[in-house]
Amino acid sequence: MKQKHFAVIGLLVAIALLFSSCMSNKDLVRTIEVSATGEVTLVPDIASFSIQVSELGKTTSEAQAFANEKMARLLSVMRANGIEEKDIKTTMLNLRPSYQWIEGKQYLEGQIASQTLSVTLRKLENLGTLIDQLGEVSGIYLNSVMLDKEDKSIGLEEARQQAVQKALSKAELYAKEARMQVGRPITISEYSTASNPYNTRQKMAMASEAAYDMATEIPAGTMTVTSTVSMVLEMY
């Protein structure tokens, strides 16, 4: 009787294991993961840079007066070249004492006033002329000139489309070689970047170099936007 009872239990366990195996095979989802990159070339249409004046005076008010006079000239040049007020922003204003070390001793030599502006030029064709005219104001610093595309949305959309199509084509190729078919996407992730054709962080001290009567040329070149897409797709 006990042997018969154990046999029934063993049969039930075997049926349960078989049923579980069948269900797991039925529910098994086969996947493939692929990635691809799309790239689009764009032409820059804006420039951004920072410009700084820093003046030394015997007193703070004298240093401020010197700095304000130079800054007024710079602002006049920028406005004459079509730069709007919304594209000129003060990022730093500093008043401080300046010291000298002479034979191991520190001496107060005066006061320094400095101001830095962040500027965006939307008429890129004016950049060379603008730099030449700014250079007529001596003792300034022009920093971090960068060229960019103001609206990159169309280029990014095209790069994404390229990336998706390349990823799907890659998945179809792998599936064909494996004698399978591609199903629906399970997950999609994307990463986008934009390169800059001209980016210098070197400080350039400008001291009336426009007197050489040689116009500054700044070729705009091209820039690229890229989109990398990773996809996990069903396979059957």
C-alpha positions in Angstrom: 0.0 0.0 0.0 2.8 2.3 0.9 4.7 1.5 -2.3 1.5 2.3 -4.3 1.2 5.6 -2.4 4.8 6.6 -3.1 4.4 5.7 -6.8 1.4 8.0 -7.1 3.3 10.8 -5.4 6.3 10.3 -7.8 4.0 10.4 -10.8 2.4 13.6 -9.7 5.9 15.2 -9.1 7.0 14.1 -12.6 3.9 15.6 -14.2 4.4 18.8 -12.3 8.0 19.1 -13.5 7.1 18.3 -17.1 4.3 20.9 -17.0 6.6 23.5 -15.5 9.3 22.8 -18.2 6.7 23.2 -20.9 5.5 26.5 -19.4 9.0 27.9 -19.1 9.8 27.1 -22.7 6.6 28.7 -23.8 7.2 31.8 -21.8 10.9 32.1 -22.8 11.6 35.4 -24.6 14.6 35.3 -26.9 16.2 38.7 -27.5 19.0 40.4 -29.4 20.7 43.7 -28.4 22.1 46.0 -31.2 23.5 49.5 -31.3 24.2 51.9 -34.2 25.2 55.6 -34.7 23.8 58.2 -37.1 25.8 61.3 -38.0 24.8 64.5 -39.6 27.0 67.5 -40.7 25.9 71.0 -39.8 27.2 74.5 -40.6 27.7 76.8 -37.6 25.7 80.0 -37.5 26.5 81.6 -34.2 29.6 82.4 -32.1 30.0 82.8 -28.4 32.9 84.2 -26.4 33.8 86.0 -23.2 35.6 89.3 -23.0 37.3 90.9 -20.0 38.7 94.3 -19.0 40.9 94.6 -15.9 42.3 98.0 -14.9 44.7 99.2 -12.1 44.2 102.5 -10.4 45.5 104.3 -7.3 42.0 104.1 -5.8 39.0 101.9 -6.4 37.1 104.7 -8.0 39.9 105.4 -10.4 40.3 101.8 -11.4 36.5 101.6 -11.9 36.6 104.7 -14.1 39.3 103.2 -16.3 37.5 99.8 -16.6 34.1 101.5 -17.3 35.6 103.6 -20.1 37.0 100.5 -21.8 33.8 98.5 -21.3 31.7 101.3 -22.8 33.9 101.2 -25.9 33.5 97.5 -26.2 29.8 97.6 -25.7 29.5 100.3 -28.4 31.4 98.1 -30.9 29.3 95.0 -30.1 26.0 96.8 -30.5 27.2 98.3 -33.8 27.8 94.8 -35.0 24.2 93.7 -34.3 24.6 92.1 -30.9 21.4 92.5 -28.9 21.2 93.3 -25.3 19.8 89.8 -24.4 23.1 88.3 -25.8 25.4 90.4 -23.6 25.6 89.2 -20.0 27.9 90.2 -17.1 29.4 87.0 -15.6 31.9 88.6 -13.3 32.5 92.0 -11.6 35.5 92.3 -9.2 37.1 95.0 -7.1 40.2 94.1 -5.2 43.5 95.5 -3.9 46.7 94.7 -5.8 50.0 94.0 -4.1 53.7 93.8 -5.1 56.5 91.9 -3.5 59.7 93.9 -3.3 62.7 92.3 -1.5 60.5 90.0 0.4 58.0 92.6 1.5 54.5 93.2 0.4 53.4 96.6 -0.8 50.0 97.9 -1.9 50.4 99.2 -5.5 46.7 100.2 -6.0 43.2 98.8 -6.7 42.0 96.6 -9.6 38.6 96.7 -11.2 37.6 94.0 -13.6 34.5 93.0 -15.5 33.8 90.0 -17.7 31.0 89.6 -20.3 29.6 86.5 -21.9 28.6 87.4 -25.5 26.7 85.6 -28.3 27.0 86.8 -31.9 24.1 85.6 -34.1 25.5 87.1 -37.3 28.5 84.8 -37.7 29.7 86.7 -40.9 30.5 89.7 -38.6 32.9 87.7 -36.3 36.2 88.6 -38.0 35.2 92.3 -38.3 34.0 92.3 -34.7 37.3 90.9 -33.4 39.3 93.5 -35.4 37.2 96.3 -33.9 37.4 95.0 -30.4 41.2 94.7 -30.9 41.3 98.5 -31.2 40.7 98.7 -27.5 44.0 97.8 -25.9 44.6 95.7 -22.8 41.5 93.4 -23.1 41.1 89.7 -22.9 39.1 87.7 -25.4 38.5 84.1 -24.2 36.8 80.8 -25.2 35.6 81.6 -28.7 33.2 78.8 -29.8 31.2 78.3 -33.0 27.9 76.5 -32.8 24.6 75.8 -34.5 21.8 77.6 -32.7 19.1 75.1 -33.7 20.4 71.5 -34.0 16.9 69.9 -33.7 16.5 69.0 -37.4 20.0 67.6 -37.6 19.6 65.5 -34.4 16.3 64.1 -35.7 17.9 63.0 -38.9 20.8 61.5 -36.9 18.4 59.5 -34.7 16.5 58.2 -37.8 19.8 57.1 -39.3 20.8 55.3 -36.0 17.4 53.5 -35.7 17.5 52.3 -39.3 21.1 51.1 -38.9 20.3 49.3 -35.7 17.2 47.6 -37.2 19.2 46.6 -40.3 21.9 45.1 -38.1 19.3 43.1 -36.1 17.7 41.8 -39.4 21.2 40.6 -40.6 21.9 38.8 -37.4 18.5 37.2 -37.3 18.8 36.0 -40.9 22.1 34.4 -40.2 20.6 32.7 -37.1 17.6 31.6 -39.1 15.3 33.6 -36.9 13.1 36.7 -37.3 13.1 40.0 -35.5 10.1 40.9 -33.3 9.1 44.1 -31.5 11.5 46.3 -29.6 11.6 45.7 -25.8 13.8 48.7 -24.9 15.3 51.6 -26.8 18.0 54.0 -25.4 19.7 56.9 -27.1 22.7 59.2 -26.5 23.4 62.3 -28.6 26.4 64.6 -28.9 27.4 67.6 -30.9 31.0 68.5 -31.8 32.3 72.0 -32.0 34.5 73.1 -35.0 36.3 75.8 -33.1 36.9 76.0 -29.4 39.8 77.8 -27.8 40.1 78.5 -24.1 43.4 80.3 -24.6 43.4 83.9 -23.3 44.3 86.4 -26.0 45.5 89.7 -24.8 44.6 92.3 -27.5 46.7 95.4 -27.7 45.8 97.5 -30.8 46.9 94.9 -33.2 44.4 96.2 -35.8 47.0 98.7 -36.8 48.6 96.1 -39.1 45.6 96.5 -41.4 45.0 92.8 -41.8 41.5 91.5 -41.4 40.9 88.6 -39.1 39.6 85.5 -40.9 37.8 82.8 -38.9 36.6 80.0 -41.2 33.4 78.5 -39.8 34.0 75.0 -41.0 31.4 72.3 -40.2 30.3 70.5 -37.0 28.7 67.1 -36.5 25.8 65.9 -34.4 25.6 62.2 -33.6 23.0 59.9 -32.2 23.8 56.4 -30.8 20.8 54.1 -30.3 20.8 50.8 -28.4 17.9 48.5 -28.9 16.8 45.2 -27.3 14.4 43.3 -29.7 12.5 40.1 -29.5 13.6 37.1 -31.6 11.5 34.2 -32.7 
